[in-house]
Amino acid sequence: MSLALVKNSPVEDLRRRIADAGALILDVDGTLAETEEIHREAFNEAFVAGGIDWHWGRRIYKELLRVAGGKERIRAFDQMRRSGPPLSDAVIAKLHRIKTERFAAIMSEKGCPLRPGIRALLDAAWAREQRIAIATTTTRVNIDALLAPVFGKEWEARFAAVVAADDVARKKPAPDVYLEVLSQLDLPAASCVAVEDSGNGLMAATRAGVPVLITRSLYFHDDVFDGALAVLDDLSELGP
């Protein structure tokens, strides 16, 4: 077990902290499910469809994940190139639109399971009538592609708040998505617990004053998460 808790708090204390929270606020990509490889595949298919001679391997995609937002990643990679004119906003928007369509198609064809312990966390929270919210920099279309097969078309009704990329001015690591979630929940930040997998997510929640539980994901497994409430490989470490 790779449990690393602030002040060596035991697992039971963490379980109690989660159960007593006014709300649980969850990230999506890498946290609810390991979707980033599907995103990478969708980006590469969009480049082919858009006639762009790019291919993102895992190494470069890991670097690009430090940039929040799909269009922002395309622009960041374009700026990294050493030659050629920059892509226009229209081209970037088109590529991202194709990528979003490809992501939904891949998800429909292959699906993507929730990460270990996530379903148990959600079911336990709903059973005790605890509110759950989503704070993410992905789009609602992408959230729907992940959650509709699991919880049905009316999945959003099960969440007290859903704040996505297009709902705020700034993406993570800015605190905007968390501040908007807290506003909708009408709860103090310190009473909630966020679940994240990345440094950008940790910074966003922390800047909003929300304590953060980290679950290490594929692309951020080796990162250091100073200031997190706890760091787990996945939520199954909390036990039944």
Protein Blocks (a to p, Z undefined) as FASTA:
>chain_A
ZZdcehhiafklmmmmmmmpmbdcddfehplpcfklmmmmmmmmmmmmnopacdddfklm
mmmmmpgcjklmmmmmmmmpmgdcdddfklmmmmmmmmmmmmmmmmmmnopaddehklmm
mmmmmmnopacddddfbdfklmmmmmmmmnojklmmmpgbdcdfklpmbdcfbfklmmmm
mmmnopafklpccddfbfklmmmmmmnopacdddddfklmmpccehiabdcfblklnoZZ
